[in-house]
Amino acid sequence: MIRFKLKELITEKSFREGRRITLQEVSEGTGIHKTTLSKMQQPTTHNVTTSNIDLLCKYFDCTVQDLMEYISEQ
């Protein structure tokens, strides 16, 4: 299973900038619909395009490994 670390990245960016970052702001900054971002925060994530992954990495100035991780379902 792929787990997105979107909540963690939002929290880190909020801390660095000393203000609250909302999903709406991330949506406006990336062009990714707020509903898609919201679904990415759920444990059972739907399919996400590589272009959305690219946009989020640019927005958060992070790597793909910072954005998501593989968790074995054993």
C-alpha positions as CSV (number, residue, x, y, z in Angstrom):
1,M,0.0,0.0,0.0
2,I,1.2,3.5,-0.7
3,R,0.7,6.0,2.1
4,F,0.9,9.7,1.3
5,K,2.5,11.9,3.9
6,L,0.5,15.0,2.9
7,K,-0.6,15.8,6.5
8,E,3.0,15.7,7.7
9,L,4.2,18.0,4.8
10,I,1.4,20.5,5.5
11,T,2.3,20.5,9.2
12,E,6.0,21.0,8.5
13,K,5.3,23.8,6.0
14,S,2.9,25.5,8.5
15,F,5.6,25.3,11.2
16,R,8.4,26.7,8.9
17,E,6.2,29.6,7.8
18,G,4.7,30.2,11.2
19,R,1.1,30.1,9.9
20,R,-1.7,27.6,9.2
21,I,-1.6,26.0,5.8
22,T,-5.0,24.7,4.6
23,L,-5.9,22.2,1.9
24,Q,-7.6,25.0,0.0
25,E,-4.2,26.8,-0.1
26,V,-2.4,23.7,-1.3
27,S,-5.1,23.3,-3.9
28,E,-4.7,26.8,-5.1
29,G,-0.9,26.6,-5.1
30,T,-0.8,23.3,-7.0
31,G,-4.0,23.3,-9.1
32,I,-5.0,20.0,-7.6
33,H,-8.6,19.8,-6.7
34,K,-9.2,20.0,-2.9
35,T,-11.2,16.7,-3.0
36,T,-8.3,14.9,-4.6
37,L,-6.0,16.3,-1.8
38,S,-8.5,15.2,0.8
39,K,-8.7,11.7,-0.6
40,M,-4.9,11.5,-0.5
41,Q,-5.0,12.0,3.3
42,Q,-7.1,8.8,3.7
43,P,-5.6,5.4,4.5
44,T,-7.1,3.9,1.4
45,T,-6.0,6.3,-1.2
46,H,-7.3,6.2,-4.8
47,N,-5.1,6.4,-7.9
48,V,-3.0,9.6,-8.1
49,T,-1.4,10.8,-11.3
50,T,2.3,11.4,-11.6
51,S,1.5,15.0,-12.6
52,N,-0.2,15.5,-9.2
53,I,2.8,14.0,-7.5
54,D,5.1,16.3,-9.4
55,L,3.0,19.4,-8.5
56,L,3.0,18.5,-4.8
57,C,6.8,17.9,-4.8
58,K,7.2,21.4,-6.4
59,Y,4.8,23.0,-3.9
60,F,6.4,21.5,-0.8
61,D,9.9,21.5,-2.3
62,C,10.4,17.9,-1.5
63,T,11.2,14.5,-3.0
64,V,8.8,11.7,-3.9
65,Q,10.1,9.8,-0.9
66,D,9.1,12.8,1.3
67,L,5.6,12.7,-0.1
68,M,4.8,9.0,0.0
69,E,6.0,5.7,1.3
70,Y,5.3,2.0,0.6
71,I,3.9,0.0,3.4
72,S,3.8,-3.8,3.1
73,E,0.3,-5.4,3.6
74,Q,1.6,-8.7,5.0
